Amino acid sequence: MSSKKQPPLAPTPPSTVFALDARLAQMREGCIECGACVRECAFLRRYGTPWRIAHEWGSPRAEHERLPFSCSLCGLCATVCPQDLDPRALFLDMRRAAVRQGLGRYPEHDRLVDYETRGTSPRYTWYGLPEGCDTVFFPGCTFPATRPAVTRKLFHFLADKVPNLGVVMDCCTKPSHDLGREQAFGERFFELRDWLVQRGVRRVLVNCPNCFGVFARYGEELQVETVYEYLAANGVPQGANLSGAVSVHDPCPLRDQPQAHQSVRTLLARMGLEVKEMKHHGTNTVCCGEGGNVAPVDRQLAANWGNVRREESRSRTVVTYCAGCTAYLSSYVPAVHVLDLVFFPKLAAAGQAKISGPPLTYLNRLRLKAWFKRTIKAVHERVRPTGLDNGS
């Protein structure tokens, strides 16, 4: 299997020329139907090679409407392609085309869209920048909602190391990005980015792999780093004294970030845990099953990835560093977030990490917002403005 770096998704904000025709032509001309991607992916085994999909796109087959929304957008196809093609980017542009044509809004996605809308509302957002702040902590949505105590501990650790650390409680709007909702994504994310840049912020520290992917592709002047490298480089954790073997699930958005892969393994080794690698790891990792928001429209294809992880882990505990991956994989294998192990090692190792579920998750975000407002002496602060786009 190839381990080359996958090509990045080209930014396609609302103001750019739509590129689906060019991507279709590239796939029709470049795909040699070698089968490398098909062997790795149940979605492609169902629908055919990227060459076949590109050639049949636009035909009256009814399945075409939902086809791109059944791809997990994990990028493994691009990693293994000997022609350096990126089918994932093609399927994302197909999603964008569907939304533009009024065909890409499914009732199954309404819950996720509502979750994002709440996460970017004035009620749940807060930006706090102290004097001289050039670095902010961006905890994301799901992680602080489900793990408020870990979020506070993580912020305290970072604040001890990073002078004048600020915080941004907001959503990076990756759900809209992956659902092809260009207008909603563009208006919300670029407004967030520009506000930070205009106030001197140059670095964003994230614990969420999805947030990393969005900032890395669209952040422009903003440098993004994961907290995992920072934790590994600064001596955390201390005195965990655990034992046993675990496997590591590397989240798809960090597929091409070997520093993050190694940092998580360094943290686990420092705690006394042995890592037994699964067949798919690092650059060649697979989706947990949650990627691309596939499960609401095609639960069978989403479940395929969870089954892969169950087989490859051989019933070992799987450590990952994405709150969404942890929750999804927990239906298939014992799964734990590495930050639970870092800050509450004994409880997490015993499967007793305190993880909140809805509706308490929304209350946790409000409480964290109040805590951050008390903790940070902000000279620049705000909540999200009202009236941002909620459409396509």
C-alpha positions as CSV (number, residue, x, y, z in Angstrom):
1,M,0.0,0.0,0.0
2,S,1.3,3.4,-0.8
3,S,2.2,5.8,2.0
4,K,2.6,8.9,0.0
5,K,1.1,12.2,1.1
6,Q,-2.5,12.7,-0.2
7,P,-3.2,15.8,-2.2
8,P,-5.0,18.5,-0.2
9,L,-8.6,19.4,-0.9
10,A,-8.5,22.5,-3.0
11,P,-10.3,25.4,-1.2
12,T,-13.6,26.2,-3.0
13,P,-15.2,29.2,-1.2
14,P,-18.4,30.6,-2.6
15,S,-16.6,33.2,-4.6
16,T,-14.6,30.8,-6.8
17,V,-15.6,29.2,-10.1
18,F,-17.3,25.8,-9.5
19,A,-14.8,23.0,-10.5
20,L,-17.0,19.9,-10.9
21,D,-16.6,19.7,-14.7
22,A,-12.8,19.9,-14.4
23,R,-12.7,17.3,-11.7
24,L,-14.9,14.9,-13.8
25,A,-12.6,15.4,-16.8
26,Q,-9.5,14.8,-14.7
27,M,-10.9,11.5,-13.4
28,R,-12.1,10.3,-16.8
29,E,-8.6,11.0,-18.2
30,G,-6.5,9.9,-15.3
31,C,-8.1,6.9,-13.6
32,I,-6.6,3.6,-14.9
33,E,-9.1,1.5,-12.9
34,C,-6.3,-0.3,-11.1
35,G,-8.6,-1.2,-8.3
36,A,-6.3,0.1,-5.5
37,C,-9.0,2.4,-4.0
38,V,-11.8,-0.1,-4.6
39,R,-10.1,-2.7,-2.6
40,E,-10.0,-0.3,0.4
41,C,-13.5,1.1,0.2
42,A,-17.0,-0.4,0.5
43,F,-18.4,2.8,-1.1
44,L,-16.4,2.3,-4.3
45,R,-17.1,-1.4,-4.3
46,R,-20.8,-0.6,-4.4
47,Y,-20.6,2.2,-7.0
48,G,-17.6,1.3,-9.1
49,T,-14.2,2.9,-9.9
50,P,-13.8,6.6,-9.9
51,W,-13.5,6.4,-13.7
52,R,-16.8,4.6,-14.0
53,I,-18.5,7.1,-11.6
54,A,-17.1,10.0,-13.5
55,H,-18.2,8.6,-16.9
56,E,-21.7,7.8,-15.7
57,W,-22.3,11.1,-13.8
58,G,-25.2,12.9,-15.2
59,S,-27.0,9.8,-16.4
60,P,-30.6,9.4,-15.1
61,R,-29.7,6.7,-12.6
62,A,-31.7,7.5,-9.4
63,E,-28.9,6.5,-7.1
64,H,-26.7,9.3,-8.4
65,E,-28.5,11.9,-6.3
66,R,-27.3,10.3,-3.0
67,L,-24.1,8.8,-4.3
68,P,-21.7,11.5,-3.2
69,F,-23.4,11.7,0.2
70,S,-22.4,8.1,0.8
71,C,-18.7,8.8,0.6
72,S,-17.0,9.3,3.9
73,L,-14.6,11.8,2.4
74,C,-11.8,10.2,4.4
75,G,-9.1,10.5,1.7
76,L,-7.8,7.0,1.7
77,C,-8.6,6.7,-2.0
78,A,-6.2,9.6,-2.7
79,T,-3.5,8.1,-0.5
80,V,-3.4,4.7,-2.4
81,C,-4.0,6.1,-5.9
82,P,-0.9,5.5,-8.1
83,Q,-2.0,8.3,-10.4
84,D,-2.1,11.0,-7.7
85,L,-5.8,11.5,-8.2
86,D,-8.2,12.6,-5.5
87,P,-11.6,11.0,-5.8
88,R,-12.6,12.5,-2.4
89,A,-12.4,16.0,-3.9
90,L,-14.6,14.9,-6.8
91,F,-17.3,13.6,-4.5
92,L,-17.2,16.8,-2.4
93,D,-17.7,18.9,-5.5
94,M,-20.6,16.6,-6.4
95,R,-22.1,17.4,-3.0
96,R,-21.7,21.1,-3.7
97,A,-23.3,20.7,-7.1
98,A,-26.3,18.9,-5.6
99,V,-26.8,21.6,-3.0
100,R,-26.6,24.3,-5.6
101,Q,-29.3,22.5,-7.6
102,G,-31.5,22.1,-4.6
103,L,-31.0,18.4,-4.4
104,G,-28.6,18.1,-1.4
105,R,-30.8,18.8,1.5
106,Y,-31.9,15.6,3.3
107,P,-34.1,15.4,6.4
108,E,-31.5,13.0,7.8
109,H,-29.0,15.9,7.9
110,D,-31.3,18.3,9.8
111,R,-30.1,17.3,13.2
112,L,-26.5,18.0,12.3
113,V,-27.2,21.3,10.6
114,D,-29.2,22.4,13.7
115,Y,-26.2,21.3,15.9
116,E,-23.9,23.5,13.9
117,T,-26.4,26.4,13.9
118,R,-26.6,26.4,17.6
119,G,-22.8,26.1,17.9
120,T,-22.3,29.3,15.9
121,S,-25.1,31.3,17.7
122,P,-24.5,34.2,20.1
123,R,-25.8,32.0,22.9
124,Y,-23.0,29.4,22.7
125,T,-20.1,31.3,21.3
126,W,-17.5,33.5,23.0
127,Y,-14.2,34.9,21.9
128,G,-11.8,36.2,24.5
129,L,-8.4,37.7,23.7
130,P,-6.2,39.1,26.5
131,E,-3.7,41.9,25.9
132,G,-0.9,40.8,23.5
133,C,-2.7,37.6,22.4
134,D,-1.4,36.0,19.3
135,T,-2.5,32.4,20.1
136,V,-5.9,31.1,20.8
137,F,-7.2,27.7,22.1
138,F,-10.1,26.4,19.9
139,P,-11.7,23.5,21.7
140,G,-14.3,22.8,19.1
141,C,-17.9,21.7,19.7
142,T,-18.2,18.1,20.8
143,F,-15.1,17.8,23.0
144,P,-15.9,20.6,25.4
145,A,-19.6,19.7,25.5
146,T,-18.8,16.1,26.4
147,R,-15.7,16.7,28.5
148,P,-15.8,20.1,30.3
149,A,-13.5,19.0,33.1
150,V,-10.8,17.9,30.7
151,T,-11.2,21.1,28.7
152,R,-10.6,23.2,31.7
153,K,-7.5,21.1,32.6
154,L,-6.2,21.3,29.1
155,F,-6.7,25.1,29.0
156,H,-4.8,25.6,32.3
157,F,-1.9,23.5,31.0
158,L,-1.7,25.4,27.8
159,A,-2.1,28.8,29.5
160,D,0.9,28.0,31.7
161,K,3.0,27.5,28.6
162,V,1.6,30.0,26.2
163,P,1.8,33.7,27.1
164,N,-1.5,35.6,26.8
165,L,-3.5,32.6,25.5
166,G,-7.0,33.4,24.3
167,V,-9.9,31.2,23.7
168,V,-12.5,30.8,20.9
169,M,-15.6,28.9,21.8
170,D,-17.2,28.4,18.4
171,C,-17.8,25.8,15.6
172,C,-15.4,25.6,12.6
173,T,-18.5,24.7,10.5
174,K,-17.0,21.6,9.0
175,P,-20.5,20.0,8.9
176,S,-21.6,22.6,6.4
177,H,-18.3,22.2,4.5
178,D,-18.7,18.4,4.1
179,L,-22.4,18.6,3.3
180,G,-21.5,20.9,0.3
181,R,-23.2,23.9,1.9
182,E,-20.7,26.4,0.5
183,Q,-22.5,29.6,1.3
184,A,-23.1,28.7,5.0
185,F,-19.5,27.5,5.4
186,G,-17.9,30.4,3.7
187,E,-19.9,33.1,5.5
188,R,-19.4,31.5,8.9
189,F,-15.8,30.3,8.8
190,F,-14.3,33.2,6.9
191,E,-16.0,35.7,9.3
192,L,-14.4,33.8,12.2
193,R,-11.0,33.7,10.6
194,D,-11.0,37.4,9.6
195,W,-12.0,38.6,13.1
196,L,-9.1,36.8,14.6
197,V,-6.5,37.9,12.0
198,Q,-7.6,41.5,12.3
199,R,-6.9,41.4,16.0
200,G,-3.4,40.0,15.7
201,V,-4.0,36.3,16.2
202,R,-1.5,34.2,14.3
203,R,-1.8,30.7,15.8
204,V,-4.7,28.4,16.7
205,L,-4.3,25.4,19.0
206,V,-6.9,22.7,18.4
207,N,-7.7,19.3,19.9
208,C,-10.3,18.4,17.3
209,P,-8.9,16.9,14.0
210,N,-11.8,18.3,12.0
211,C,-11.0,21.8,13.2
212,F,-7.4,21.2,12.3
213,G,-8.5,20.2,8.8
214,V,-10.6,23.3,8.3
215,F,-8.0,25.8,9.6
216,A,-5.2,24.1,7.7
217,R,-7.0,24.4,4.4
218,Y,-8.7,27.7,4.8
219,G,-7.0,29.6,7.7
220,E,-4.5,31.4,5.4
221,E,-2.6,33.7,7.8
222,L,-3.5,31.5,10.8
223,Q,-1.1,28.7,11.7
224,V,-2.8,25.7,13.2
225,E,-1.3,23.2,15.6
226,T,-2.7,20.3,17.5
227,V,-2.4,20.2,21.3
228,Y,-1.0,16.7,21.1
229,E,2.5,17.7,19.9
230,Y,2.4,20.4,22.5
231,L,1.5,18.0,25.3
232,A,4.2,15.4,24.2
233,A,6.9,18.1,24.0
234,N,6.1,19.5,27.4
235,G,6.2,16.5,29.6
236,V,2.5,15.5,30.1
237,P,1.4,13.2,31.5
238,Q,3.3,12.5,34.7
239,G,2.8,9.6,37.0
240,A,0.1,7.8,35.1
241,N,1.7,4.4,35.7
242,L,-0.7,2.3,33.5
243,S,0.0,-1.0,31.8
244,G,-1.4,-3.1,28.9
245,A,-1.7,-3.0,25.2
246,V,-3.8,-0.7,23.1
247,S,-4.3,0.2,19.4
248,V,-4.5,3.7,18.0
249,H,-7.0,5.0,15.6
250,D,-5.6,8.0,13.7
251,P,-8.4,10.4,12.7
252,C,-8.7,11.0,8.9
253,P,-8.3,14.8,9.0
254,L,-4.8,14.2,10.5
255,R,-3.9,11.5,8.0
256,D,-0.9,13.6,6.8
257,Q,0.3,14.8,10.2
258,P,2.9,12.3,11.3
259,Q,3.9,14.6,14.2
260,A,0.5,14.2,15.7
261,H,0.5,10.4,15.1
262,Q,3.9,10.1,16.9
263,S,2.9,12.6,19.7
264,V,-0.1,10.5,20.7
265,R,2.0,7.3,20.8
266,T,4.6,9.1,22.8
267,L,2.0,10.1,25.4
268,L,0.7,6.5,25.6
269,A,4.2,5.1,26.0
270,R,5.0,7.7,28.7
271,M,1.9,6.3,30.6
272,G,3.2,2.8,30.4
273,L,0.9,1.6,27.5
274,E,2.1,-0.6,24.7
275,V,0.8,0.3,21.2
276,K,-0.1,-2.6,18.9
277,E,-0.7,-1.1,15.5
278,M,-3.7,-2.0,13.4
279,K,-3.3,-2.7,9.7
280,H,-4.6,0.7,8.8
281,H,-2.9,3.4,10.8
282,G,-1.0,6.7,10.3
283,T,-1.1,7.9,6.7
284,N,-3.1,4.8,5.7
285,T,-5.8,5.1,8.5
286,V,-9.4,4.4,7.7
287,C,-12.5,6.3,8.6
288,C,-14.2,5.5,12.0
289,G,-17.6,5.5,10.2
290,E,-18.7,9.0,11.2
291,G,-16.8,10.8,8.4
292,G,-18.6,12.7,5.7
293,N,-21.8,12.5,7.7
294,V,-22.6,9.2,5.9
295,A,-24.4,7.4,8.7
296,P,-27.7,9.4,8.5
297,V,-28.2,8.6,4.8
298,D,-26.4,5.2,4.5
299,R,-25.9,3.4,7.8
300,Q,-24.6,0.2,6.1
301,L,-21.7,2.0,4.5
302,A,-20.8,3.8,7.7
303,A,-21.0,0.6,9.7
304,N,-18.5,-1.0,7.3
305,W,-15.7,1.2,8.7
306,G,-16.6,0.4,12.3
307,N,-16.5,-3.3,11.5
308,V,-13.0,-2.8,9.9
309,R,-11.8,-1.3,13.2
310,R,-13.4,-4.1,15.3
311,E,-11.6,-6.7,13.2
312,E,-8.2,-5.0,13.1
313,S,-8.1,-4.1,16.8
314,R,-8.8,-7.7,17.8
315,S,-10.9,-6.5,20.8
316,R,-8.1,-4.3,22.2
317,T,-9.0,-0.9,23.6
318,V,-8.7,1.6,20.8
319,V,-7.3,5.0,21.7
320,T,-8.1,7.9,19.4
321,Y,-7.9,11.7,19.5
322,C,-11.2,12.8,18.1
323,A,-14.3,13.0,20.3
324,G,-16.5,12.0,17.3
325,C,-14.4,9.0,16.5
326,T,-14.4,7.9,20.2
327,A,-18.2,8.0,20.4
328,Y,-18.7,6.3,17.1
329,L,-16.2,3.5,17.6
330,S,-17.5,2.8,21.1
331,S,-20.4,0.9,19.4
332,Y,-17.8,-1.5,18.0
333,V,-14.8,-1.6,20.3
334,P,-13.8,-0.3,23.7
335,A,-12.7,3.2,22.8
336,V,-11.1,6.1,24.8
337,H,-10.0,9.6,24.0
338,V,-6.3,10.1,24.6
339,L,-7.0,13.4,26.5
340,D,-9.2,11.4,29.0
341,L,-6.2,9.2,29.6
342,V,-3.8,12.2,29.9
343,F,-5.8,14.1,32.5
344,F,-7.8,11.3,34.3
345,P,-5.7,8.2,33.6
346,K,-7.0,5.8,36.2
347,L,-10.7,6.5,35.4
348,A,-10.2,6.5,31.7
349,A,-8.2,3.3,31.7
350,A,-10.9,1.6,33.8
351,G,-13.6,2.7,31.3
352,Q,-15.0,5.2,33.7
353,A,-14.2,8.5,32.1
354,K,-16.9,11.1,32.7
355,I,-18.5,11.8,29.3
356,S,-21.7,13.8,29.1
357,G,-24.5,13.2,26.7
358,P,-27.3,15.5,25.5
359,P,-29.0,17.6,26.7
360,L,-26.3,18.1,29.3
361,T,-23.8,18.8,26.5
362,Y,-25.5,22.2,25.8
363,L,-25.5,23.1,29.4
364,N,-21.8,22.2,29.6
365,R,-21.0,24.6,26.8
366,L,-22.8,27.4,28.6
367,R,-21.1,26.7,31.8
368,L,-17.7,26.6,30.1
369,K,-18.5,29.9,28.4
370,A,-19.1,31.5,31.7
371,W,-16.0,29.9,33.2
372,F,-13.8,31.2,30.3
373,K,-15.3,34.7,30.7
374,R,-14.3,34.6,34.4
375,T,-10.9,33.1,33.8
376,I,-9.6,35.3,30.9
377,K,-9.0,39.0,31.3
378,A,-10.1,39.8,27.7
379,V,-9.4,43.1,26.0
380,H,-11.1,41.9,22.9
381,E,-14.3,39.8,23.3
382,R,-17.4,39.0,21.4
383,V,-20.1,36.5,20.6
384,R,-21.0,35.5,17.0
385,P,-23.2,38.1,15.3
386,T,-26.7,37.2,14.5
387,G,-28.0,36.9,10.9
388,L,-25.3,34.6,9.5
389,D,-26.5,32.4,6.6
390,N,-28.3,29.1,7.5
391,G,-28.9,28.0,3.9
392,S,-26.9,26.4,1.2
